[in-house]
Amino acid sequence: MAEKKEKLFDQFAPVSYDEWRAKVETDLKGADFNKKLVWRTNEGFNVQPIYRQEDIKDMKSTDSLPGEFPYVRGTRNDNDWLTRQEIIADNAQEANKTALDVLTKGVTSLGFKVETADYQTVETLLKGIDISKIEINFSCCPNKALDLATALVKYLTDNNALESFKGSIDYNPLRKALRHGAGKVSDNVVEQAKQLLEVVKPVKGLRVLSVDSVMFCNGGAYIFQELGYALAWGADWMTLLTDAGMDATEVACRIKFNMGVSSNFFMEIAKFRAARMLWAQIVEQYKPTCSCAAKMLCHAETSKFNQTIYDAHVNLLRSQTESFSAAVAGVDSITTTPFDVPYQTPDAFSERIARNQQFLLKEESHLDKVVDPAGGSYYVETLTASIATEAWKLFLSVVDEGGFFKLVNEGKVQTAVNESCQKRHTDVARRKEILLGTNQYPNINEKAAGKIVRKEGQCSCSCNTDNNGGLLMKRAATDFEELRLATEAAAKRPKVFMLTIGNLAMRLARAQFSTNFFGCAGYEIIDNLGFNTVQEGIDAALEKEADVIVLCSSDDEYATLAPEAFKYLDGRAQFVVAGSPACMDDLKAIGINDFVHVRCNVLDTLKDFNNRLLK
C-alpha cells in the first residue's frame, strides 16, 4: 500500500492577498495602510509589509541554480568564503611575522599594504606562507602596481606557484581622484593596464583590475549608488581595454570587485545577488570566449561609515550583521573591520574578535554549508529585483554621460556620493537613521577623548592627502562625537535637571526621552521621581546647580505649569519644555523658546546648547 503523504497546511483554506489586506485595514482602524505599513527606501522604491508567491512568479532569476548563469544565486556550488585579515605592520618583516601568526588562527586570506614594490619585499612578506592554499592580496599606490606585479610574477615563477596562486593586486588609478579630488585619472591608464595584464598573463589566478566600490560605502553612499557605480566602473574597464585590442575574457577574468556592506541586512543580501546578476549580463555583451568571464569575483568589507568612537563595542553588533549579510549573499571573501578602527590602529584583541565573528558564522551557524539560503524568499527575491532596477538606471545614466572614468574626472561621482553622505548625516542628526550609543541611548558617563590615538583620514599612500573635491569619507557619528568631545574638554560639565511633575505616565516618558536627548551631548543628567509643585522642583534644581531645567509633564498641564515655572525660574538656568504641546505658540509668546521633541534636529539643538553652556 502506497504511503500517504499529507502536505503541510492542506487542511487550511488559502488566503488571498485581498483577504489579508482587508483584515489588516480593519485592524488599522482607519489609519492609512500605505503610510503605516509601506516603507519608502533610500534606494527609491517601496517595501511592502508582506510578499507572496505571486510576487516572484514571473522572475527569471529564480529559475537558475547556484553556479549557473546569471549567477544571482552564486558563482560557486558551495558557500565556503575566505576569511581575510588585513595585515598592519611597520615593515615587511613584521608583516610576515603577523601573517604567519594569524594563519594559525583560521585566516585563509591575507591583505598586505605595500610601500616598496620590489622582489625583496614580496619575498619577505610571503616567506613561510603556503601560497598554494592562502589567498594573497596586495594594495599599493597605482604607480607602483606594475613593479609589484613584475616582482610577484618572478617570485611565483621561482617558487613554481604560477598555476596554484590565487590573489589580487589592487590597481586602482581612480583612488586619488575619488579619495582626494586631486587631479584626474591619467590619460595613459589604458596603456598602464595593458602592461599590467601582459605581465600577469602567466598567473591565471591573479586579479589586478580593481573596482573599489567599498570607498562609496564608507563615503556614505546609498546601496543602489554603490552597486550602480561599481557596475559602471567595471564596464569601463571592459570597454577601454577591449577597444584597445584586449580579449574580453582576459579582461573580465582580471577584474575584482571590492565592495562594502552596511547594516541594512536584507538590502545588502539583495545587493550582492543583484550585483552578480547584472555583471554577468554586462560581460555577456562583450561576447567572451569563456562563460567563466561572466562570474563576478567579489570581496566584501564591513562598513566604516557607521562605526562609532563612543560605545565602540556596538560596532561589533554592526559588523556582525554586515558579515552575516555578506555570507548569506555568497561573496567570495570577507574582511570584518575591527571595532576600534575609528580611534586607533586595531590591536590584537580587536583583530581576534573580528576573525572570530566570521568563524562564528561558519562553525556555529554553518552558513558555509548552505548555498544561497535566501534563494526563493519572496522578500529577498523582490528586493534583489528592485535594487537591480535602481542600480541599472544609475548604470545607464553613467554610460549615457560618457562612462565612469569621465564622470570621476568631472567630479560628478564624488558630488553625488557626497550629497548622499550629507543627507545621511542630516538623517542621523534628526534620528531618522539611528546609531545606537551615539544619537540614541548613549552611555552618558562614557569618556572617549583619552582613547583616541589615531587621526582619521590618514592615507598610507604617499600621494597628496588634501581633499579638494573628493569623497568626504566622514563617518555618520562624527558630528555627535565632536559635540561630546567638546563637552569633555569643557571646564565644567553641564547639568540637566528633569523637573518631573503631573501625569505620571507622561512625565516618566518625557524624562526618559529628554535624558536620551541631552545625553547625546555628554551632559550630566539628574532625574527625579516627581515634585508636587514647580517651585519645589526648581528649588531642587538650583540646589543641584543645574544649568538646564527640563519640564516633563503632559501637554494639557503645560499650559499652566510652564508659564509658572518659567516665571519662577527667572533666567537662573536654561528652561526647556519636553514635548511639542498645542500651547507652544502661547508659551513662545512669553519667552519660552526651547522645546525638545521627536521632530527636533537633535544635533543642531545640542550644538546650540553647547554654545550657551560651554564657556
DRENFIDREN-657419 format. One line per 5 residues: their letters; for each residue x, y, z of C-alpha. Coordinates in Angstrom, 3 decimals. Layout:
<rs>
A	X:Y:Z | ...
</rs>
This chain:
<rs>
MAEKK	0.000:0.000:0.000 | 1.439:3.349:-1.019 | 2.369:5.648:1.805 | 0.012:8.580:2.099 | 1.766:11.914:2.477
EKLFD	-0.135:14.894:3.797 | 1.083:18.286:2.687 | 1.661:20.895:5.351 | -1.278:23.295:5.797 | -3.507:21.453:3.294
QFAPV	-6.218:21.481:5.934 | -6.308:25.297:5.872 | -8.055:27.211:3.135 | -5.713:29.514:1.151 | -5.926:33.210:1.940
SYDEW	-5.796:35.702:-0.916 | -3.932:38.998:-0.776 | -7.225:40.902:-0.885 | -8.498:38.995:2.160 | -5.269:39.637:4.041
RAKVE	-5.315:43.332:3.101 | -8.961:43.710:4.214 | -8.158:42.177:7.610 | -5.156:44.460:8.109 | -7.110:47.570:7.173
TDLKG	-9.782:46.582:9.694 | -7.133:46.242:12.405 | -5.651:49.624:11.445 | -8.978:51.215:12.443 | -8.985:53.789:9.689
ADFNK	-5.261:54.530:9.556 | -3.773:54.720:6.066 | -2.274:51.362:5.042 | 0.480:52.887:2.885 | 1.547:55.429:5.486
KLVWR	1.554:52.933:8.348 | 2.992:49.809:6.781 | 4.715:50.623:3.490 | 8.375:51.623:3.813 | 9.954:54.014:1.298
TNEGF	13.617:53.119:0.936 | 16.537:55.411:0.224 | 17.043:53.296:-2.873 | 13.931:54.777:-4.474 | 11.335:52.016:-4.167
NVQPI	8.673:50.938:-1.701 | 8.874:47.857:0.520 | 5.570:46.180:1.267 | 4.705:44.601:4.636 | 4.083:41.208:3.017
YRQED	5.238:39.343:-0.070 | 3.637:36.281:-1.596 | 4.452:33.644:-4.190 | 2.728:35.601:-6.942 | 5.224:38.433:-6.421
IKDMK	8.080:36.345:-7.834 | 6.267:34.053:-10.265 | 7.486:35.934:-13.362 | 11.095:36.393:-12.227 | 13.550:34.602:-14.496
STDSL	16.281:34.796:-11.867 | 14.514:32.199:-9.738 | 14.899:29.551:-12.445 | 18.691:29.234:-12.147 | 20.754:27.170:-9.732
PGEFP	23.904:28.196:-7.837 | 26.800:28.261:-10.259 | 24.543:28.856:-13.262 | 24.209:31.999:-15.380 | 23.280:34.750:-14.481
YVRGT	24.809:33.777:-11.123 | 22.223:35.559:-8.977 | 22.385:32.505:-6.714 | 26.162:32.470:-6.606 | 29.144:31.670:-8.818
RNDND	30.071:28.512:-6.895 | 28.451:25.279:-5.778 | 29.498:25.899:-2.176 | 29.485:28.840:0.214 | 32.896:28.419:1.824
WLTRQ	34.039:32.024:1.651 | 37.569:33.096:2.571 | 38.206:34.830:5.892 | 40.503:37.741:5.169 | 42.599:39.788:7.558
EIIAD	44.393:42.993:6.658 | 47.964:42.880:7.947 | 49.060:46.125:9.593 | 52.782:46.456:10.288 | 55.639:48.944:10.086
NAQEA	57.788:46.848:7.746 | 57.787:43.680:5.668 | 59.427:41.551:8.361 | 56.813:42.487:10.953 | 54.028:41.968:8.421
NKTAL	55.286:38.471:7.643 | 55.525:37.626:11.337 | 51.957:38.806:11.924 | 50.701:36.937:8.862 | 52.270:33.651:9.947
DVLTK	50.673:34.093:13.360 | 47.127:34.771:12.109 | 47.348:31.873:9.650 | 47.464:29.558:12.667 | 44.184:31.090:13.816
GVTSL	41.971:30.164:10.870 | 42.579:33.019:8.413 | 42.504:31.895:4.767 | 43.135:35.208:3.001 | 45.683:37.941:3.693
GFKVE	45.787:41.601:2.752 | 49.157:43.392:2.588 | 49.768:47.117:2.080 | 52.942:47.550:0.087 | 55.120:50.666:0.169
TADYQ	58.213:49.280:-1.577 | 57.220:47.231:-4.631 | 60.287:45.089:-5.268 | 61.224:41.414:-5.276 | 62.825:41.509:-1.842
TVETL	59.680:42.951:-0.277 | 57.485:40.290:-1.868 | 59.891:37.542:-0.801 | 59.987:38.860:2.761 | 56.204:39.224:3.019
LKGID	55.493:35.710:1.718 | 58.293:33.840:3.475 | 56.955:30.638:5.054 | 53.389:31.131:3.697 | 51.860:28.297:1.670
ISKIE	50.741:30.426:-1.270 | 49.045:27.429:-2.885 | 46.460:27.415:-0.085 | 46.237:31.034:1.109 | 44.813:33.865:-0.967
INFSC	47.226:36.818:-1.089 | 46.034:40.369:-1.777 | 48.224:43.433:-2.216 | 47.258:47.099:-2.126 | 49.608:49.845:-3.227
CPNKA	49.716:53.190:-4.974 | 48.665:52.688:-8.604 | 52.015:53.918:-9.900 | 53.701:51.011:-8.095 | 51.313:48.287:-9.313
LDLAT	53.367:47.335:-12.379 | 56.590:46.990:-10.383 | 54.758:44.950:-7.764 | 53.204:42.679:-10.387 | 56.600:42.114:-12.021
ALVKY	58.173:41.199:-8.678 | 55.271:38.938:-7.712 | 55.288:37.019:-11.021 | 59.021:36.461:-10.722 | 58.578:35.204:-7.154
LTDNN	55.792:32.827:-8.212 | 57.915:31.580:-11.107 | 60.870:30.960:-8.804 | 58.617:29.042:-6.400 | 56.739:27.044:-9.055
ALESF	53.407:28.601:-7.987 | 52.109:30.174:-11.212 | 49.222:27.711:-11.506 | 48.228:27.427:-7.855 | 48.377:31.081:-6.792
KGSID	45.152:32.962:-6.001 | 45.117:36.628:-5.126 | 44.979:40.211:-6.290 | 46.854:43.467:-6.758 | 44.689:46.497:-6.114
YNPLR	45.400:48.568:-9.221 | 43.044:51.493:-8.736 | 44.107:54.551:-10.757 | 40.934:56.352:-9.654 | 41.766:56.311:-5.952
KALRH	43.445:59.705:-5.867 | 40.658:61.431:-7.799 | 37.937:59.753:-5.737 | 39.525:59.951:-2.331 | 41.151:63.363:-2.521
GAGKV	39.701:65.037:-5.609 | 43.300:65.764:-6.535 | 44.000:65.594:-10.251 | 42.316:63.420:-12.822 | 42.603:59.843:-13.949
SDNVV	45.780:59.563:-16.001 | 45.383:59.629:-19.764 | 47.715:56.655:-20.073 | 45.708:54.457:-17.690 | 44.761:52.110:-20.555
EQAKQ	48.390:51.647:-21.531 | 49.334:51.010:-17.895 | 46.530:48.464:-17.541 | 47.577:46.698:-20.748 | 51.159:46.431:-19.496
LLEVV	49.871:45.097:-16.188 | 47.753:42.437:-17.870 | 50.668:41.410:-20.035 | 52.955:40.996:-17.022 | 50.468:38.868:-15.037
KPVKG	49.432:36.699:-18.017 | 51.250:33.614:-16.686 | 49.252:33.723:-13.400 | 45.619:32.850:-14.120 | 44.513:33.312:-10.514
LRVLS	45.802:36.881:-10.155 | 43.250:39.717:-10.412 | 44.699:43.182:-10.953 | 41.910:45.494:-12.189 | 40.136:46.841:-9.120
VDSVM	36.603:48.075:-8.673 | 36.842:49.555:-5.184 | 33.225:50.494:-4.512 | 33.898:49.994:-0.801 | 35.028:53.637:-0.995
FCNGG	31.443:54.629:-1.778 | 30.040:52.554:1.070 | 32.497:54.130:3.516 | 31.733:57.517:1.999 | 28.039:57.292:2.876
AYIFQ	26.583:56.270:-0.489 | 23.242:54.529:-0.693 | 23.193:50.866:-1.668 | 21.918:51.423:-5.206 | 24.641:54.034:-5.753
ELGYA	27.442:51.727:-4.704 | 26.137:48.988:-6.978 | 25.394:51.249:-9.942 | 28.802:52.911:-9.816 | 30.581:49.591:-9.275
LAWGA	28.974:48.160:-12.406 | 29.837:51.283:-14.398 | 33.432:51.131:-13.145 | 33.774:47.502:-14.183 | 32.132:48.178:-17.543
DWMTL	34.620:50.969:-18.229 | 37.489:48.545:-17.649 | 35.871:46.192:-20.149 | 35.186:48.878:-22.744 | 38.514:50.711:-22.535
LTDAG	40.627:47.577:-22.722 | 38.640:45.669:-25.352 | 38.610:48.820:-27.512 | 42.397:48.802:-27.099 | 42.537:45.290:-28.534
MDATE	42.484:43.171:-25.391 | 40.500:39.934:-25.231 | 37.201:40.302:-23.345 | 37.672:37.064:-21.411 | 41.166:38.043:-20.321
VACRI	39.978:41.468:-19.123 | 36.902:40.184:-17.269 | 38.907:37.487:-15.505 | 41.303:40.128:-14.148 | 38.640:42.332:-12.539
KFNMG	37.987:42.107:-8.810 | 35.131:43.867:-7.035 | 35.911:45.131:-3.534 | 32.538:46.130:-2.147 | 31.327:47.466:1.177
VSSNF	28.491:46.067:3.232 | 26.341:48.170:5.554 | 23.939:47.187:8.332 | 20.789:47.118:6.192 | 20.636:43.337:6.462
FMEIA	18.237:42.168:3.746 | 19.063:45.005:1.358 | 22.739:44.071:1.437 | 21.969:40.421:0.733 | 19.929:41.565:-2.241
KFRAA	22.695:43.943:-3.394 | 25.282:41.206:-3.826 | 22.794:38.897:-5.546 | 21.801:41.703:-7.922 | 25.470:42.581:-8.494
RMLWA	26.332:39.105:-9.781 | 23.256:39.000:-11.999 | 23.820:42.399:-13.598 | 27.576:41.958:-14.005 | 27.057:38.642:-15.794
QIVEQ	24.706:40.320:-18.237 | 27.136:43.203:-18.804 | 30.086:40.906:-19.523 | 27.952:38.768:-21.830 | 27.568:41.780:-24.136
YKPTC	31.328:41.730:-24.803 | 30.992:38.163:-26.136 | 33.728:36.479:-24.072 | 35.013:33.120:-25.286 | 34.558:31.505:-21.847
SCAAK	31.458:31.611:-19.662 | 33.741:31.918:-16.617 | 34.357:35.548:-17.604 | 30.819:36.490:-16.527 | 31.402:35.317:-12.953
MLCHA	31.926:38.216:-10.582 | 34.726:37.795:-8.047 | 33.601:39.814:-5.059 | 35.278:40.670:-1.772 | 33.132:42.267:0.959
ETSKF	34.376:44.603:3.677 | 32.176:45.684:6.566 | 31.413:49.392:6.683 | 33.419:52.073:8.447 | 30.742:54.719:7.800
NQTIY	28.525:53.601:10.686 | 31.306:52.849:13.175 | 31.465:54.970:16.316 | 34.029:56.059:18.880 | 31.570:56.239:21.778
DAHVN	30.086:52.908:22.845 | 32.510:51.349:20.378 | 31.575:47.777:21.225 | 28.265:48.388:19.452 | 30.453:48.317:16.325
LLRSQ	30.652:44.570:16.911 | 26.895:44.267:16.501 | 27.024:46.266:13.290 | 29.904:44.344:11.753 | 28.384:41.011:12.799
TESFS	25.154:41.839:10.963 | 27.150:43.012:7.969 | 29.338:39.912:7.854 | 26.165:37.842:8.162 | 24.645:39.615:5.134
AAVAG	27.751:39.083:3.030 | 27.984:35.413:3.984 | 24.326:34.718:3.192 | 24.752:36.596:-0.094 | 27.555:34.256:-1.171
VDSIT	30.537:36.595:-1.566 | 33.977:35.117:-2.191 | 35.780:36.615:0.811 | 35.042:38.885:3.765 | 37.028:41.371:5.826
TTPFD	35.343:42.131:9.135 | 36.538:45.583:10.191 | 37.772:45.619:13.826 | 35.584:47.615:16.204 | 38.336:50.058:17.271
VPYQT	39.302:51.303:13.801 | 37.716:54.793:14.270 | 40.121:55.764:17.041 | 43.238:53.605:16.886 | 45.219:51.090:14.906
PDAFS	43.463:47.764:15.628 | 45.098:45.845:18.449 | 45.468:42.089:18.886 | 42.195:41.839:20.818 | 40.028:43.651:18.266
ERIAR	41.573:41.721:15.372 | 40.945:38.429:17.179 | 37.304:39.349:17.773 | 36.929:40.357:14.112 | 38.227:36.964:12.968
NQQFL	36.011:35.138:15.416 | 32.936:36.946:14.130 | 33.342:35.121:10.843 | 34.251:31.830:12.499 | 31.022:32.058:14.482
LKEES	29.086:32.306:11.214 | 30.914:29.254:9.887 | 31.474:26.982:12.842 | 28.346:27.716:14.879 | 25.798:28.948:12.336
HLDKV	27.103:26.726:9.489 | 26.431:29.371:6.860 | 29.252:27.915:4.775 | 27.267:24.684:4.423 | 24.308:26.171:2.545
VDPAG	24.461:27.841:-0.863 | 22.178:30.870:-1.302 | 19.989:30.287:1.770 | 17.973:33.395:0.843 | 17.093:31.987:-2.588
GSYYV	13.347:31.667:-3.142 | 12.464:34.068:-0.334 | 9.639:36.198:-1.686 | 11.028:39.208:0.142 | 14.705:38.815:-0.806
ETLTA	13.963:37.905:-4.415 | 11.774:41.008:-4.754 | 14.423:43.186:-3.082 | 17.026:41.759:-5.463 | 14.941:42.722:-8.469
SIATE	14.132:46.172:-7.065 | 17.748:47.039:-6.230 | 18.854:45.703:-9.607 | 16.336:48.013:-11.296 | 17.507:51.138:-9.454
AWKLF	21.207:50.317:-9.848 | 20.675:49.625:-13.549 | 19.076:53.043:-14.006 | 22.153:54.671:-12.474 | 24.458:52.488:-14.554
LSVVD	22.720:53.503:-17.760 | 22.843:57.193:-16.826 | 26.607:56.932:-16.259 | 27.055:55.229:-19.623 | 24.928:57.886:-21.333
EGGFF	27.093:60.655:-19.836 | 30.305:59.176:-21.169 | 31.292:56.488:-18.691 | 32.503:56.155:-15.130 | 36.074:57.374:-15.628
KLVNE	34.807:60.532:-17.351 | 32.348:61.288:-14.533 | 35.064:60.798:-11.918 | 37.298:63.235:-13.807 | 34.444:65.748:-13.826
GKVQT	33.784:65.224:-10.105 | 30.176:64.174:-10.683 | 30.510:60.820:-8.938 | 32.135:62.428:-5.906 | 29.426:65.090:-5.786
AVNES	26.592:62.565:-5.954 | 28.052:60.389:-3.202 | 28.806:63.421:-1.031 | 25.213:64.607:-1.396 | 24.033:61.227:-0.126
CQKRH	26.557:61.431:2.704 | 25.255:64.857:3.736 | 21.659:63.609:3.546 | 22.522:60.675:5.797 | 24.270:62.986:8.257
TDVAR	21.090:65.052:8.392 | 19.064:61.893:8.964 | 21.399:60.941:11.822 | 21.053:64.452:13.261 | 17.254:64.092:13.181
RKEIL	17.327:60.449:14.365 | 15.771:59.203:11.149 | 18.860:57.000:10.956 | 19.813:55.508:14.319 | 23.326:54.967:15.639
LGTNQ	22.897:53.126:18.902 | 25.038:54.673:21.618 | 25.573:57.882:19.656 | 22.313:59.580:18.710 | 20.120:57.181:20.674
YPNIN	20.589:55.555:24.106 | 24.075:56.981:24.744 | 26.285:55.812:27.569 | 26.054:59.182:29.288 | 29.064:58.843:31.566
EKAAG	31.494:57.450:28.984 | 34.678:59.394:28.247 | 36.388:58.863:24.903 | 38.967:61.614:24.418 | 41.688:59.614:26.131
KIVRK	41.385:56.588:23.871 | 41.704:58.419:20.544 | 45.267:57.761:19.435 | 44.936:57.844:15.648 | 43.697:60.666:13.484
EGQCS	41.042:59.699:10.963 | 41.556:60.113:7.248 | 45.273:59.378:7.271 | 46.410:57.892:3.976 | 49.097:55.226:3.855
CSCNT	49.817:56.257:0.288 | 52.475:58.892:-0.357 | 50.073:60.910:-2.500 | 48.661:64.304:-1.539 | 46.131:63.822:1.284
DNNGG	44.320:67.155:0.922 | 40.680:66.847:-0.074 | 39.847:69.133:-2.975 | 36.506:67.772:-4.057 | 36.985:64.100:-3.248
LLMKR	34.727:61.824:-1.250 | 34.043:63.213:2.223 | 34.671:59.864:3.941 | 33.037:61.285:7.049 | 31.548:58.729:9.418
AATDF	27.893:59.166:10.339 | 28.750:59.650:14.024 | 31.431:62.297:13.549 | 29.271:65.350:14.288 | 27.853:63.895:17.512
EELRL	31.322:62.794:18.583 | 32.699:66.303:18.085 | 29.844:67.547:20.251 | 30.624:65.141:23.087 | 34.362:65.701:22.853
ATEAA	33.719:69.425:23.256 | 31.714:68.652:26.401 | 34.569:66.526:27.729 | 37.041:69.330:27.097 | 34.916:71.965:28.830
AKRPK	35.927:73.317:32.215 | 32.521:72.402:33.645 | 30.251:69.575:32.545 | 26.700:70.929:32.103 | 23.977:69.526:34.351
VFMLT	20.474:68.840:33.057 | 17.722:68.518:35.677 | 14.454:66.690:34.940 | 11.617:68.571:36.609 | 9.028:65.792:36.574
IGNLA	5.531:66.786:37.641 | 1.911:65.953:36.978 | 0.679:63.000:34.876 | 2.808:60.028:35.945 | 2.990:58.203:32.601
MRLAR	3.755:61.338:30.583 | 6.351:62.749:32.952 | 8.241:59.455:33.047 | 8.146:59.061:29.261 | 9.283:62.618:28.653
AQFST	12.021:62.448:31.264 | 13.348:59.329:29.585 | 13.199:60.995:26.160 | 14.949:64.110:27.450 | 17.601:62.064:29.218
NFFGC	18.328:60.369:25.913 | 18.277:63.688:24.088 | 20.708:65.632:26.280 | 22.780:62.542:26.981 | 23.881:62.630:23.331
AGYEI	25.945:65.701:24.213 | 27.513:64.016:27.237 | 25.761:66.226:29.796 | 25.258:65.098:33.374 | 21.614:64.055:33.820
IDNLG	19.747:64.446:37.117 | 16.458:62.546:37.049 | 13.763:62.662:39.716 | 10.715:60.756:40.915 | 8.465:63.807:40.747
FNTVQ	7.550:67.061:42.511 | 4.310:68.425:43.910 | 4.891:71.986:42.712 | 7.097:73.626:40.093 | 8.600:75.850:42.790
EGIDA	9.711:72.771:44.692 | 11.254:71.317:41.528 | 13.101:74.485:40.528 | 14.458:74.994:44.041 | 15.785:71.421:43.970
ALEKE	17.342:72.009:40.543 | 19.087:75.195:41.615 | 20.352:73.485:44.735 | 21.987:70.911:42.423 | 23.455:73.781:40.381
ADVIV	21.608:72.679:37.246 | 22.421:74.512:34.018 | 19.313:73.265:32.206 | 15.894:72.517:33.696 | 13.575:70.355:31.593
LCSSD	9.888:70.477:32.468 | 8.442:66.977:31.981 | 4.668:66.691:32.137 | 1.626:66.277:29.880 | 0.512:68.605:27.076
DEYAT	-2.636:69.625:28.939 | -0.706:70.583:32.080 | 1.953:72.578:30.229 | -0.456:75.471:29.621 | -0.422:76.154:33.376
LAPEA	2.830:74.636:34.632 | 5.227:76.010:32.000 | 4.442:79.744:32.480 | 4.518:79.300:36.247 | 7.886:77.524:36.180
FKYLD	9.394:79.925:33.660 | 8.380:82.958:35.716 | 9.655:81.478:38.997 | 12.982:80.417:37.404 | 13.501:83.976:36.172
GRAQF	16.501:83.197:33.953 | 18.596:81.462:36.610 | 19.052:78.458:34.284 | 18.102:77.418:30.769 | 14.424:76.369:30.657
VVAGS	13.195:73.618:28.332 | 9.769:72.051:27.762 | 9.794:68.367:26.851 | 7.328:67.870:24.012 | 5.512:69.807:21.333
PACMD	2.267:70.873:23.062 | -0.676:72.582:21.362 | 0.013:75.631:23.510 | 3.538:76.018:22.122 | 2.812:79.340:20.418
DLKAI	1.375:80.750:23.643 | 4.467:79.623:25.527 | 6.763:81.166:22.925 | 4.863:84.422:23.286 | 6.005:84.711:26.929
GINDF	9.623:83.884:26.092 | 9.813:80.057:26.307 | 11.743:79.101:23.182 | 13.316:75.719:23.924 | 11.335:72.551:23.219
VHVRC	12.693:69.024:22.717 | 10.562:66.500:20.819 | 10.736:63.806:18.146 | 10.738:66.293:15.256 | 13.786:68.164:16.549
NVLDT	17.123:68.206:14.815 | 18.924:66.713:17.809 | 22.393:67.706:16.640 | 21.580:71.353:15.885 | 19.668:71.728:19.155
LKDFN	22.550:70.345:21.176 | 25.081:72.475:19.297 | 23.035:75.496:20.323 | 23.102:74.403:23.975 | 26.846:73.783:23.781
NRLLK	27.336:77.352:22.526 | 25.385:78.651:25.510 | 26.779:76.386:28.213 | 30.415:75.669:27.369 | 32.388:78.735:28.360
</rs>
